[in-house]
Amino acid sequence: MSYELFNGDCKITTTGANLEEANAADKAGETSINLEEANAINEAAETGTSINLEEADPLDKAAETGASNNNEKAEESVEETEDSFEDTDELVCGAILFKKSGSTRKPIRKFATQDLVAWLARLFCRENIEEALEQTARKSRSAYDDSLEMLDIHDSPVWRDFCGADGKQFTANSGNVTFSMFTDGINPHGNRVGGKHISVTFIIMVCLSLPVALRYRPENIFLVGIAPGPREPSLEQTNFILKPVVDQLRMCWSPGVYLSKTLQRPKGRLVSAALLPFFADLPALRRSLGFASHSAKRMCSSCLLPKSEINNIDPKTWPLRTLEEHRTWAKKSQEAKSIDERLEILDDHGVRYLILLELPYWNIVDYHVVDSMHNLLLGLPKWHCQRFWLMADKDDEPKPGKGARASKKGAQASKHTDADAEEQVAFRDLLLGSSTDLSDAEFVPNVASAEWGGEWVPPSEGKIVFDRTALSHINSLLPEIHIPTWIKRAIPVLGKASFGRLKADEWRNLFTLQLLLILPTYWNNGDPASQSLLHNFSNLVSLVTLALKRSMNHSSIEQYRHHIHRYIESSLLLFPDVTLAPNHHMAFHLADCLKKFGPCRAWWSFSMERLMAQVLKSSGNNRLGELEITCQTNYGRMSNLRSLLENKFPPSVEPVICQIKALYDPIPFTPQTQKKNPTTALANHLFKQLFIPVNDRAQQLNNFSVDEVVFSTFETNRNNAVIALKPNAPLKYAVIKNIFRHTRSASDGSRSSDTWLVVQPLAPVPVLTIRSANCLTMRSTLCCGS
């Protein structure tokens, strides 16, 4: 397949892949590809073209070329492993770009990147892709209706209202591809507590135009590049790293890229691309988008509330950022004559120049989101345990003493920031292309019937909420909670440093499953302080539950706003000596992200964290500066290989292909179109054929699974034996007593089988009434056998 680039008055034609060679690379014309060398890294990266990460200002040509007599003389003495960058008061850092190796010069540090246009050409030559894109486009053509449920970002107002360069709805055209962008740093040698911290930084773009079933397959994810370590790139370095993809995005926006031939359009089609949401954890987002740090005066990237007013929890009083003002100050920062002038703009307005602002359509204020995984799972629950409840492990900090709660202006305010709560993300050993883990249960909480009107009573001064007695009680009950085996990462014990730091899934399960069943009875002692702690906790669980729902609507968003306000308000009253973190403030803005972009699962970090871990595992090269390019190369090869395996092969090689596919078990995907046909009554002779006697033979089973959810008989595994019945059933829950599979023959000779459950309904258990416990997440139901 060839594609043509229209750039102003110039027409550039480049030959890429054809339909027979699927993912062929570029060879000044045409280059063939084999399964061992299916490489997505562009030619410039492979031949050593580099972007120097030590340059401080992308505007100064002297810095780009290293044109300095002093630099030329110093090149011979530069060691590859040394960092030649030093902080200066000048805009041009004077960093050395190359080292001499004999008679040649080599770049000190290299950054490899893919070519977005070539990636799009490969995407559109694959089977089912255009049909999948058309499926999304058809769905997106209807106007946004806030009374309807949002099941994905495709149902959100930003998606439906996003217009292209021609003024028409961009997402309604199957030739327009919309991406999200993610960035984060990860230790290539693993998160070793107390070990040396090094980091390589991934920049990833996800094709949101594809349905969820295809979206997170490796072959459909565009890995922009991996910035070399040993530390995260600064904003200035990030601008250099992003420049190639920004230039390509700008061209793909207008006038677009013409593909001379695709699978469904043999005469070719015009393809455009655009960037919408940018998501990352709090430190990475501020660093990458040019906002001030979360510890700065302008701590927020969505509003201008100063950090000194962080306890202001009335969003109506917050001065919001605007795109026009942001672009104005970013331009002034870009044109600043000195570092001091830039720092003054950063301090007053929290803004620096960002190369993504070169995209004319990109709204940096509206199009960056709060990552729910880091904010709600690694942020708020961890802070609640360690700062409010004063439960700490030895790895985090010494056990707090009697006066720990009173040190409002002391070490706590300076030592602990919410960045602490955003570290230590664990990455699951999942195969690339697997779907979202089914422990992400669909939370549909009941609506609260009334609001608690009790008085908030704080714990006595110096009291550790989760003291030895409380932890002992909780740990005695944790083993008694039978959690289905398909729900991952339910912790066996709380408060033991030997079990390591909790991961995002563990924080979620701890608060929304385990503590939810234990604390209501533990704090039901008539003590007003205990009741206050219980309702404060229930509001936290409620907001986490609501924000992580698989579907989103106006009612859920308003409930979330209510519970985040009640949670922070009660926390300020119950724990007056504990300083709030920027994460608490950003949790308010998460409601706006849910309103604009729909369910957070389309823009959270879980899938990206797994991808980064798997890419790093693909390389045995541990040398910084080389492993990044090795990982990028391996990822490109693997993505191209998976794409090639989607083609039709001769029957003689199908068994081998099936064995290769079994190594990664891709998500099956068959595009379907629903046709509306009128119903008619069956003829009598056909209706009678529906009633055919069946045999009495069945296969007894102990377990069976549906989409990784495991069901078991009570005798086999009681954790997997309790099920929810239909909503209109007289009793809501039942226990599985028996499982059998029945196979029968139809009138045409074909055989079919069904799996049946024999269940015993469970009646509600009379339980001790919990005073005023009418928050939506506290309405749990206990059942027993009837």
N, C-alpha and C positions, 0 to 999 in steps of 0.2 A: 504494500500500500504506500502511496506517496501522499505527502501533505504539502500544501502551499502556504507560505506565510505572507500576509499582506502587511507591509510596514510603510505607511505613507504612500508614496507613488511607486515604491519598489515592490516588485513581485519576486519572491524568492521561492524556488521549488527545491525541496529536499526529498530524496527517496528514502523511505523507511521500510516497514514490514509489508509484505503482501499476505493475502489470506492463506496461501499455502505454507508460508514460512512463519506464520503467526507472530512471532516476536523477534524478528530479525533486527539486528542493530544497523548502524549507519556505516557505510564504507565509501565515503565520498560519493556515494551513489548507493551501493548495496553491499551488505556484509551478511554472510550466512551465520546461523547460530546453531550450536548443538547443545545437548542437555547438560554437558559439563561446563560450558562456557556462556550460558545464558546470563548475560551481565547487563544490569540496568544502569551502571555508572556511566556517565557521559564521557565522550572522548577527551574532553579537556581535563577532567579529573585524572584519567588514567595516564595521561602524558605528563602529569606533574604541574598543571596549571594550578596556582595556589591563590588563596586569599589570606593575606597576612593578618593574624588575629591580634597583633600587638599595636596596630595603628589606632590612634585616638580620634582622628577627625576625618570622615570620609570626604570632606570638601577640599582638603589641601593636597594638590598634586605632588608636592614635594614629598609628602609622607607616603603617597602611593608608590612612587618610583624609588624612594630611598636616595634621592639625588643629593648627596652630601659628601664632600671630600673626607670628612671625618669618618662617615659611615663606610666609605669604600676602604679606607685603611684598616678599619676595625674588623672587616669581615673575616680576615684570615685567622683571627684569634677566637672566633665565636665557636663555642661547643654546641652541639645539637641539643643536648639535654639541658642547657642553661636557658633561663628566661632573660631576654635582653631588655625587657620593658621596665622602665622606671617612671614613677610619678613625677611630673614636672608642673610648673606653673604656666607652661606654654600649651597652645592648642595642638601643635605638632610635637609628637613625642620623640621623633628621631630614632625610632626602633629600627634595628637591622633586619632586613627582609631575607637575605640569602647568606649561605655559607659557601666557602670555596672547597671543592673536592677535586684536587688536581687542577686541571685546566678548565673545569666546568663549575658552574654555580648551581646550587640546589637550594630550594626554599627551606627555611628552618621549620616551618609548620605548614601543613597542607590540610585543606578542607575539600572533601569530595562531595559533589552534589549531582542529582539526577536532572535530566532535561524534562521539564513539564510538558512541552509540546510533543516530544517523542513518546512520553508516557501516555498522553491522551490518544495519540495515534494507535498505540498498542491496545488501549482500552476499547476503542471503537471497532477494532477488527476482531473482537472476541464474540463468540456465540452467546446469546441471551442478554448481552449488556444493553444493546439498544432497546430491546423489548422491556427490560427492567427500567431503563430511564424513561421510556414512554409511559410506563405504568405510574411512575411518580409524577410525571408531568400532567397526566390526566387527572390525578387526584388533586393536584395543586391548583387547577384552573378555577375551582369554585372559590368564591369570596370567603374571607375569614368570618366565622360566626362564633362569637364568644359564648353562646349558649351550648355549643357542642363540646364534646370531650376531645382533648388533644392526646392522641396516642403516640405521636412522634413529632419531631421538629417540622415535618411536612404539614402538620395541622396548625402551626403557630402563626401569629400575625406577621412576624418579621419575614417568614418564608413566603406567605401569600402576598404580602405587600411590596416585596423587593422588586424593583424595576431595573431593567437593563439600560444600556447606553441609548437605545432607541425609544425609551420611555414606556415600553411595554413590560408586562410581568415577566421577569427573567426566568422564574422557576416553572413557568407554564410551557416552556419549550424544551423538548427532550434533547436538543443539541446544546443546551446550556448546562454546564456542570458547576455545581456549587460545593465548595470545600469549607471545612473548619481547619483551624491550625492549633497545634498543641506543642508545647515545649517543656522540657524538664531535664534536670541533671540526674545522673545515676552513677553510683560507684561501680565501675566495671569488675571490681574484685569482690563485690558483695558488701552489705552493710555490716561491717564488723564494729561492734561496740568498743570504743576506746582505741580503735585502730586509726591509721592515717586516713584522712578524708581526701579522696581524689574524686573527680567527677568528669564525665563526658556528657555532653548536652545533645539530646535528640531534638530535632525539629520535624514534625510529622503533619501531614495534611490528610484529612479523611474526606472521602467523596460522599457527602451527605445526600447527593441526588440518587444514590442507590438505595434500595430497600434494606431494612435492617439485616435481613438474612444474608445479604451479599456485602454489606458495608464494611465489615471488619475482617474480611478475608485479606491475607497479606498481599495478594495480587491486586487488590483494589485499594490499598493504602499507599499513598505517595510519601516515601521517606525522603524528605528534602535533603537531609544530611545529618551528620554527627560531628559536632564541634569538638575538637581535641581538648583534652584536659591539660593540666591536672585540676583546673578549677573552671567554674562556670564563666562564660564570656560576659564582658561588660556590655552596656547598651551600645557603645560605639562599635565594639567588635560584632555584636549581634546585627547591627546595621550592615556591616560588610558581608556577614554570612547570609543575610536575607536578600541582599541586592539582586543576585541572579534570579531567584524565584519571583521577586517583586517585579522585575523587568518583564518576565514572561507572563505574569498575571496581568500586568498592564496591557500587554499586547493582546492577550487572550480576551480581555474585556472589550477592547475596541482597537482595531476592526475585527479581531477574532482570527481563528485559524481555519483554513479551508482544507478539509480532507478530501482528496480527489476520489477516494473510493472507500466505502465501508461495507460491512457484511450485508446490511439491508439497503444501502444506497449505493449501487454500483456507479452512479454518475457523480457521487461525492456529496458532501454537505458542509455547511459552515458550523464550526463548533466554537463556543465561547466558554469562558471559565471565570469564576468570581470567588472571592473569599468572604465568608460571613463571620461566624463566631470564633473568637480566640479564647482558648482556655488553658489554664495552668494553675499550679499552686500559687499561693499569695506572693512569696518572694520572687519566683520565676516570672510571674506575670508583671510585677512592678519593674523588674530589671529589663524584661524584654520589650515592654511597651513604653518605657521612658517615664513612667510615673515615679513619684518619690517613694522611698521605702515606707513600709508599714510602721516604722518607728519614727518617721519624720513628722514635721508639723502638719503637712497635708497628707494624712495617713491613708486617705481613701481615694480610689481611682474613679469613683462614681459621683462623689460630691466633694465640697470644699470645707466640710466640717473639720476644724482643727482638732488635733489629738487631745488638747487640753479640755475639750468638751465631749469627750468620748462617752460620758454618762448621759448625754442627751439622747433619749430614746424616742423622740417624736420626729419621725421622718418629714413631717410637713414643715418643720422649721429648718431643715437642712438646705443650704444653698447648693443647688445641683450644678454640675459641670455642663457646659454646652460645647457642641462641636466647633462652632465658629470661634469661641474664645480659646479653646484648646489649640486649634490650628494657628491662631494668631501668636500665642506665646511659644508654640513649638517653632514657628518660623523665626521669632526673635532669638530663641535659644540657638537655632542653627546659624544665625548671622552674628552671634555674639563675638566680640573681639578678644575676649579673655575668659579664662576658666572662672574667675570670680564673678563675672557678669552672668555666666550660665548658672552658677551655683545660687546666685541671688534669685533668678527666675525660678529655679527648682524649689527653693525654700518658700517663696511667696505663692507660687501657683502649682507646685508639684508637677511640672511639665518639662520634658526634654524632647528634642527632635527625634522622630522615629521614621524610618524609611517606609514603613507601611502607609504613612500618610500620603505617600506619592500615589497611592491608588485613589483616584478621584471619588469613587463611590463609597469608600470604606469609612464608616462612622466609628471611630475609636471609642467614643463614649458609650454608644449603644451596643456595639458588637463585641465587647469583651464581657465575659461572664464569670461568676463566682463558682469555682469548682466545688461541687457538693461533697465529693469524697474527702477532700482535704479539710474543707470548712466544717462540715457536719459530723464526720466520722473520726478524722484524726485531729480535729480541732475542739469543738465544744464538749463532747463527752470526756475527752482526756483532761481538758482544763477543769471541768466540773469535778472529776475525781481528785485531781491533784491539788487544785487551788481552793475549791469550795469545800470539798469533803476532807481535804488534807490527807488523802491516801497517796503515798509515794512509794516507789521501789528504790532500791539501792543504786540502780543504774542511772536514775534520773537525778536524785538529790538526796541529801541526808534526811533522816526522819525528822519532821518538824517538831520543835519543842513546844513548851507551854505558851510562849509568847509569839508563836509563829503567825497567828492571825492578825496581830496588832502591828505588824511591820509594813504598813501601807506604803510609806515613802522610802523604805529601806531597800534591802537586797532584792526583794521580790520584783519591785518595779523596774529595776535596772537589769537584773540577771535574766529574768524569764520574759521572753516575748512569745507571741503566737507562732513565730517560726519554729520554736521548739515543738509545738504541737503538730507541725506539718512535716516533720522528719520521720525517719524510720518506717517508710512504706515498704511493706513486704510484697514480693512478687510471686504469684503462684506458678507452679510448674505445670502450665497448661499447654496443650498443643496449639500451634498457631491456627487461627481460623475457627476455634471453638466459640460457641455462643456465650452470651453473658451467663455467669454462674447462676444456677437455679436457687442458690441461697438468697438471691435477690427476690425474696418472696413478694408477691403483690399485696401491698398493704392497702386495705380499704377500711379504715377505722369508722366506727359508728359516730354519729353526730352527738355531741354533748347535749343533754336535755336542759341543763342549767349550769350556771357558773358558781363556783365556790365563793362564798362571801365571808369566809373567816378572816381573822386578823393574822398577818404575817408575824410570826414570833421567831426571832433568830436564835440559834443555839447559844448556850452560855459561852462567855469569852474564853478562848483557849481550848474549847472542846474539839476534839478530833471526831468528826462524824463517823468515819469508818475506822473506829478503834479496833483493838484486838478482839473485843467481845462481838462487835458487829461482823468483822471478817470471819470469825469462827462460826457464827450462825450462818452466814451466807455460804461459806465453803462446805458446811454440813448438808446444805440443801441442794447445792449445784449438782451433785451426782444423782439426785432424785428426780431431776427434770429430764424427761425422756424427749430428746430432740431428734427428729428424723435424720437418718444418716446422710441424706442428700443435702442437708444444710451444713455447710462447711464452717469450720473455725468457731465452734462453741467451746469456750475455755473451760478446763476442768477445775481450776482453782484460781482465786482472786488474791492479789496482794503478795505473790511470791516472785521475787526477782529471778529465781532460778528458771522460771518459765519464759523469761524474756519479755520484750516489749510487745504490747498488743498491736495487732495489725488492724487495718480499716474494717474488715469483715468482723473481727473479734469485738471491736468496739460496738459495732451495730448490733450484733447478736447479744452482747452483754446487756445493753440498755433496752433493746426492744423485745427481747425474749426472756433472758434469764433473770435479771434484776426486776423486771416487770412482774414476775410471778412471786418473788421473794419479799421485796420491800413493802408492799401494801400490808402484809400481815405482820411484818417485823415492826413497822411504825404505827400499827393500829393499837396504841397503848394509852390513848386518851391524853397524851402530852401535847399541848398546842405546838411546841417546837417541832415535834415529830410529824404532826399533821402538816405543818408548813413545809418541812423538808419533802414530804411525800408529794404535795401538790406542785412544788417547784420542780421536782423530778418528773412528774407526769407531764408538765408542760414541755419539758425538754424532749421527752420521748415522743410526744405528740407532734412537735414540729419536725423532728427527724423522720418520723413515720410519714407525715404528709409530703415532705419535700422529696422523698425517695419513691413515691408512687410511680407505677408504670404508666399511668394516665394522669392527666391534669385538667382541671377546669376552674372556672371562676370561683366556685364555692371552696374548693380545696386551697386555692391561693389565699383567699380571705381568712380561712381557718388558720393557715400557716402564719399570716401576719398577726393574727390574734395571739397565737401561742408563743411566737418569738417575743412579742411585746410583754406578755404576761411572765414569760420565763426570765427575761432580763430585768424587768421591773421587780419581780420577787427576789431575784439574786442580789440586786442592789440593796434590798431591805434586809435580807437574811445574812448577807456576807458583806457588810459595809466597808470592811477594811481590806477587801481584795479588789485589786484593780482590774477592770475589764480589759480584754485584749481586742485588737483590731478585728479579729475573727468574729467577735460578737457583733460589732458594727456591720461587718460585711454580710452577716447572716440576714440582716434586714434587707439588704439589697438583693439577696438571693430571690426574694419574692418577685422583684421586678424581672429577674432573668427567667423565672418560671413563666411569668406572664408573657414575655416577649418570645421565648424559644420553646415553650412546652416542656414535657418531661425531661428531667436532667440527665437521663440515661443516654441521650444523644450527644451530650457535651460534658461527660464526667471522665475522670482519669483512669478508671479501672482497666478498661481495655487497652489503653495506651501504656500503662505500667506493665501489663503482661507482655505487650509487644516488645517493649524495650528489653525486658529480661530475656525473652526468647532470642532476640537478635544478638545480644551479647553472648549468649550461650553457644551461638553458632561459630564462634571463633576461638581457636586455641592460642591466638596471638595475644600476649599480655603486655606488649610494649606500647606505651602511650605514643600517639602520633602515627602509629601503624594499625593498631587494632581497630580504630574508627573506620578507616578505609576498608580494612578486611571485612568488618561486619557489614558495612554498606554494600560491598561487592557480593558477599554471601547472600544478603537479603535480596538483592536484585536477581541473583541466579535462582534462588528459591521461588521468588514471585513469578519469574518467567517460566520456570519449570512447571509450576502449578497451572499456569495459563495454557501451556502446551498440552498438558494432560487432559484439558477439557475438550480437545479435538477428538474427532472420530479416528479410530485406529483399525487396521485389519483384524479380523477375528483371531488370527493366529497369535497376535501379541496381546490380546485383551487380558489374558490371565496375568501377564507380567505387569500391565498397567494397573490392574486392580490391586496387586500387591504393593505397588508404589503408592497408590492413593490411600491405601489402608494405613500408611505411616503417619498420615496427618488427618485422616477421617474428616474430609470437608463437610460443611453443612449442605445437605441436599437442598436444591432449589429448583422448582419447576414453576415458571411464570404461569399464572392462571388468569383467565378472563371470565367473568360471570355473565352468563347470558340469561335474559329474562324471557322465559317461555311460559305460556299460560298452562294451567293444570287442567286435565280432563279426567273423566271417570274411566277406570279400567273396564275392559270387557269381562263378562262373568267368567269365561273360561280361563282368562289370565288371572283374575282375582282368586279363583280357587287354587291355582297353582302356587299361590303364595303360602298355602298351608300344606306343608309336607312333613310327615312324621320324621322325627330325628332319632338317632340311636342313643342308647343310654351309656355309652362309653365316654369317659373323660380322663384327662391327664391332670393329676393332682400337682399343684405347684406350691412352693414355699414363698417365692418372691416373683415379682415381675415389675418392669419399669416402663414408664412413659416419659420420653424426653428427659431422661436422667433422674426423674422423680421415682423413688423406689417404694413399692407397696409390699408389705409382708404380712403373713398371718401373725396373730398375737403370740402363738407359741414360738415362732421363728425369731421375731424381733419386734418387741412391743413398741419400740421407738417409731417404727414405720407402719404400725397397725391402726392408728387412729386417723379417720378421714372425716372430711366435712361433706354432708349430704346436700341435696338441692336446697336452694334458699326457701322454697315454699313447703318443704317437708315439715311434718309436725315436730320432729326432733332434728336437731341441727348436726349432730355428730354420731359416729358409730365406730365400732371396732371390728376389724376384719377377722373372722373366725376361720374362713376357708377360702382358697383360691383354686379354681380349676379352669382348664382350657378344653373347650368342646369343639370337635371337628366333625363336619357333616358334608354330605354330597348334595349338590343341587340337581335339578332336573336335567340340566345339560351335561352332567357328568363332572363338572368342576367341583373342587373341594374348597371349603372356607372354614375358618375357625374364629372363635371368639373367646375372650377371657372373661370369666365371671367371678364376682366376689360374693361370698356369703357373709353378711354383716349382722352385728347385734347392735341395735340403737342404744345410745347412751342418754340417760336422763340427767337434767341439771342437778348438781349437788347443792343442798342448802349450805350456804357458807356464812361465816360471820360478816355482818354488815360493816363496811368500812365507812366511817363517818365522812359524809360529804364527798366521797370519792366518785364524782360524776364527770371527771374529765374524760375525754373520748377514749384515751388509751387505757383507762383503768377499768373499762367494761369488759373484762375477761370472763370467760365462762368455764367453769369446772364441771366435769361430767363423770358419771359412774355407770357401771353396767346395770341394766334394768332387769 
